[in-house]
Amino acid sequence: MKLKNSSWYLNLSVSFILILLLAGSQKLQAQQSGFTGFYNSLHRLSLPVDTRSLKKLTGHTCDNSFFYYDFDKNYFTLDNLKVIGKFEVRNCKFVIYNFSLLGEGEGFHENVYLVNAFSEGGNYLDNIVISGRLGGEGGADIFSGKITETEFLMKIKEEYYESSTGLNYDVGIEKEESYTFNFQTRKFEMIKEAYVCKKLNFNLFYKQIKNAFQDSDRKIIGGDYALKIKPLLYCNPLSTKNIDKYRDIVHYLDKSGAPYEAINILKAITEKYPEKRESWLNLGDAQWATEDYSEAKKSYQKYFYIIKEQNGEVDEIPGYIYERMEE
């Protein structure tokens, strides 16, 4: 009798497992069929695609079943989501969406064109923004893009943006970013970043930021001038002719509440001129101001080492450094 009951229970368990497997298989097929139906309904785009031509296509409103973009749903609401079209490269499928994000936060996403990448079977892989206006407190990026079979090229113009007043203006920064889709990792990867240097005159920038500092205009230094530091270094590499002016710029940034931008310059200085001990001290101070204490201590240790190597006086080491190293 026990054997018969055990056999009945075993048969019931096997049947239940088969039912679960069948249901899971049907759900997977339905999902795949759902994407296939969605994808087949889309307008096919011919490469190359320019975002200026995309704006002539109205697309059609859709839900977000196959839309992937990471944003904070506590602050933003997806608005006016449209699917524009599709294209294929090798064994991957790409879908272009257009949307905006509405929210009460400082950031904004306006008229964004986004590419979602999918596998041949419809599994989501990665995404990339190719056009739109994105930004927040301190800066905004204006994108325009072009897509070929091998490259996703974005032209970007940066603005200074202040959310409290709603004011924004061109700060003279333009660059190009080039991405490719890696078919092995199935991810978008940057292959080139280049700034347009014709609008970035180093001596003019130095004169302007110096005047702003002397006029105690700290807010603008921490705003649009800070945005220019990375392209300034790109277009005007460090040399013995400009290093003193770069040190002055570090001082202006640091005293204007822009330590991160000061760090960018100081890292460039310590990399090219590692023997300049004051730069290691300044780098440590800037890193400490950003609460990056572990990196700050490394910079201070380098400062100690160079003083010892250069037979410097220990008395010249600021007392606060010892206190910070013990924390």
C-alpha positions in Angstrom: 0.0 0.0 0.0 2.8 2.4 0.8 4.5 1.6 -2.5 1.3 2.4 -4.4 0.9 5.8 -2.7 4.5 6.6 -3.3 4.1 5.9 -7.0 1.0 8.0 -7.2 2.8 10.9 -5.5 5.8 10.6 -7.8 3.6 10.7 -10.9 1.8 13.7 -9.6 5.1 15.5 -8.9 6.5 14.8 -12.3 3.3 16.0 -13.9 3.4 19.2 -11.9 7.0 19.8 -12.9 6.2 19.2 -16.6 3.3 21.7 -16.3 5.7 24.3 -14.8 8.3 23.7 -17.5 5.6 24.0 -20.2 4.2 27.2 -18.8 7.7 28.7 -18.6 8.5 27.7 -22.1 5.2 29.2 -23.3 5.9 32.5 -21.4 9.4 32.7 -23.0 7.9 32.0 -26.5 5.3 34.7 -25.9 7.9 37.2 -24.8 10.1 36.4 -27.9 7.0 36.5 -30.1 6.1 39.8 -28.5 9.4 41.4 -29.4 9.4 39.8 -32.9 6.0 41.2 -33.6 7.0 44.6 -32.2 10.3 44.7 -34.2 8.7 43.5 -37.5 6.2 46.4 -37.2 8.9 49.1 -37.2 10.0 51.3 -40.0 13.3 50.1 -41.4 16.0 52.7 -41.5 18.9 52.8 -44.1 22.4 53.5 -42.9 24.0 55.9 -42.5 21.4 57.6 -40.3 21.8 61.3 -39.3 19.8 62.6 -36.3 18.7 65.6 -38.4 16.9 63.3 -40.7 15.3 61.4 -37.8 13.6 64.6 -36.7 11.6 64.5 -40.0 10.2 61.1 -39.0 7.2 61.3 -36.7 7.5 57.7 -35.5 4.6 56.4 -33.5 3.7 56.3 -29.8 4.5 53.1 -28.0 4.6 51.6 -24.5 7.9 50.8 -22.7 7.7 47.0 -23.0 10.9 46.9 -25.0 12.4 50.3 -24.0 15.5 50.4 -21.9 17.0 53.5 -20.3 18.3 53.9 -16.8 16.8 56.9 -15.0 15.7 57.7 -11.5 11.9 57.1 -11.5 11.6 58.9 -8.2 12.3 62.2 -9.8 11.5 61.7 -13.5 8.6 60.6 -15.6 8.9 59.2 -19.1 7.1 61.5 -21.5 6.0 61.2 -25.1 7.8 57.9 -25.8 7.9 57.2 -29.6 9.6 54.5 -31.5 11.2 55.9 -34.7 12.6 52.9 -36.5 15.0 50.0 -36.7 18.2 48.8 -38.4 20.3 45.7 -38.2 24.1 45.2 -38.2 25.5 41.7 -38.4 23.5 39.5 -35.9 22.1 42.4 -33.7 19.0 44.4 -33.9 18.8 48.1 -33.1 15.8 50.2 -32.2 15.7 54.0 -32.1 13.4 55.8 -29.6 12.5 59.4 -29.1 11.4 60.7 -25.6 11.8 63.3 -22.9 11.9 63.0 -19.1 9.7 65.3 -17.0 10.6 65.9 -13.4 11.2 68.2 -10.5 14.9 67.4 -10.2 17.8 69.5 -11.3 18.6 67.4 -14.4 16.7 67.3 -17.6 16.4 65.1 -20.7 14.7 66.9 -23.7 14.0 65.4 -27.1 16.3 62.5 -26.6 17.1 60.0 -29.3 18.2 56.7 -27.9 19.4 53.5 -29.5 18.6 50.1 -27.8 20.6 47.1 -28.9 19.0 43.6 -28.9 20.3 40.2 -29.7 18.9 38.3 -32.7 16.5 36.6 -30.3 15.2 39.8 -28.8 17.2 40.0 -25.6 18.2 43.5 -24.5 22.0 44.2 -24.7 22.8 47.9 -24.2 21.8 51.5 -25.1 23.4 54.8 -26.2 22.0 58.3 -26.5 22.8 59.7 -29.9 21.0 63.1 -29.8 19.1 65.4 -27.4 19.6 67.9 -24.7 20.8 66.5 -21.4 22.1 68.3 -18.3 21.6 69.7 -14.9 23.0 72.2 -12.4 26.2 73.6 -14.0 26.0 72.2 -17.5 24.1 70.9 -20.4 25.1 68.9 -23.5 23.5 69.4 -26.9 23.9 66.2 -28.9 23.6 65.6 -32.6 24.7 62.3 -34.1 25.3 60.0 -37.1 25.2 56.2 -37.3 27.1 54.1 -39.7 27.6 50.3 -39.7 30.8 50.7 -37.8 30.4 54.0 -35.8 28.1 56.0 -33.6 29.4 59.5 -33.8 28.1 62.3 -31.5 28.8 66.0 -31.9 28.4 67.8 -28.5 28.1 71.4 -27.6 28.2 72.2 -23.9 26.4 75.0 -22.2 26.4 76.5 -18.7 23.1 76.0 -17.0 21.8 77.4 -13.7 18.6 75.8 -12.5 17.7 78.5 -10.0 17.4 81.1 -12.8 16.8 78.9 -15.8 19.6 80.7 -17.6 21.9 78.9 -20.0 24.5 80.0 -22.5 27.2 78.6 -24.8 30.5 78.4 -23.0 32.5 77.6 -26.2 33.1 73.9 -25.7 32.6 71.5 -28.6 33.7 68.0 -29.0 33.2 64.8 -30.9 32.7 61.4 -29.3 32.9 58.2 -31.4 31.5 54.8 -30.2 31.4 51.4 -31.7 29.3 48.4 -30.9 31.5 45.5 -29.8 29.9 42.4 -31.1 31.9 40.2 -28.8 31.0 41.9 -25.5 27.7 43.2 -27.1 28.3 46.6 -25.5 28.8 50.2 -26.8 32.4 51.3 -26.4 34.0 54.7 -26.8 36.8 54.7 -29.4 37.6 58.4 -29.6 37.0 61.7 -27.8 38.3 64.9 -29.4 37.6 68.5 -28.5 37.3 71.3 -31.1 40.0 73.7 -30.0 39.4 76.7 -32.2 37.2 78.3 -29.5 39.6 77.7 -26.6 42.3 80.3 -26.5 44.4 79.6 -23.4 45.7 83.1 -22.8 42.2 84.6 -23.2 40.8 82.0 -20.8 43.6 82.7 -18.2 42.9 86.5 -18.4 39.2 86.0 -18.0 39.3 83.6 -15.0 42.0 85.8 -13.4 39.7 88.9 -13.8 36.7 87.0 -12.5 38.7 85.9 -9.4 39.9 89.5 -8.7 36.3 90.6 -9.0 35.3 88.0 -6.5 33.0 86.4 -9.0 33.4 82.9 -7.5 30.1 81.6 -8.9 31.1 81.9 -12.5 34.5 80.4 -11.9 32.9 77.3 -10.3 30.4 77.3 -13.3 31.3 77.8 -16.9 35.1 78.2 -16.3 35.2 74.9 -14.5 33.5 73.2 -17.4 36.4 74.3 -19.7 39.2 72.6 -17.7 39.2 69.2 -19.4 39.1 70.7 -23.0 41.6 73.3 -22.0 44.1 70.6 -21.0 43.3 68.7 -24.2 43.9 71.7 -26.4 46.7 73.2 -24.4 48.9 70.5 -23.0 51.1 71.3 -20.0 54.5 72.7 -20.8 57.2 74.8 -19.1 55.7 77.9 -20.8 52.2 77.5 -19.3 52.6 75.6 -16.0 52.8 78.7 -13.8 49.5 79.9 -15.3 47.9 76.5 -14.8 49.0 76.7 -11.1 47.2 80.0 -10.8 44.1 78.5 -12.4 44.3 75.7 -9.8 44.3 78.4 -7.1 41.3 80.2 -8.6 39.3 77.0 -8.9 40.2 75.8 -5.4 39.1 79.1 -3.8 35.9 79.1 -5.8 34.6 75.8 -4.7 35.6 73.7 -7.7 38.1 71.2 -6.3 37.3 68.4 -8.8 38.5 70.6 -11.7 41.6 71.6 -9.7 42.3 67.9 -9.3 42.2 67.4 -13.0 44.9 70.0 -13.5 47.0 68.8 -10.6 46.9 65.2 -11.7 48.2 66.4 -15.1 51.0 68.4 -13.5 52.1 65.6 -11.1 52.0 63.1 -14.0 54.3 65.2 -16.3 56.4 66.8 -13.6 56.4 64.3 -10.7 59.3 66.1 -9.0 57.3 69.2 -8.2 56.4 68.5 -4.6 54.1 71.5 -4.0 51.8 70.1 -6.7 51.6 66.8 -4.7 50.7 68.8 -1.6 48.0 70.8 -3.5 46.7 67.6 -5.0 46.3 66.0 -1.6 44.5 69.1 -0.2 42.1 69.1 -3.2 41.4 65.4 -2.8 40.8 65.9 0.9 38.3 68.7 0.1 36.4 66.1 -2.0 36.5 63.6 0.9 38.7 61.3 -1.1 40.8 60.6 1.9 42.7 57.5 0.8 43.9 59.2 -2.4 44.8 62.4 -0.5 47.0 60.4 1.9 48.8 58.8 -1.1 49.5 62.3 -2.5 50.8 63.4 0.9 53.0 60.4 1.1 54.4 61.3 -2.3 55.0 64.8 -1.0 56.9 63.5 2.1 59.0 61.2 -0.1 60.0 64.0 -2.5 61.0 66.3 0.3 63.2 63.6 1.7 64.7 62.9 -1.8 65.4 66.6 -2.4 66.9 67.1 1.1 64.1 69.5 2.0 63.4 70.8 5.5 60.9 68.9 7.4 59.9 72.2 9.1 58.3 73.3 5.9 55.7 70.5 6.0 52.3 72.0 7.2 51.3 70.7 10.6 47.8 69.7 9.4 49.3 67.1 7.1 50.5 65.1 10.1 47.1 65.2 11.6 45.4 64.0 8.4 47.8 61.2 8.0 46.9 59.9 11.4 43.2 59.9 10.8 
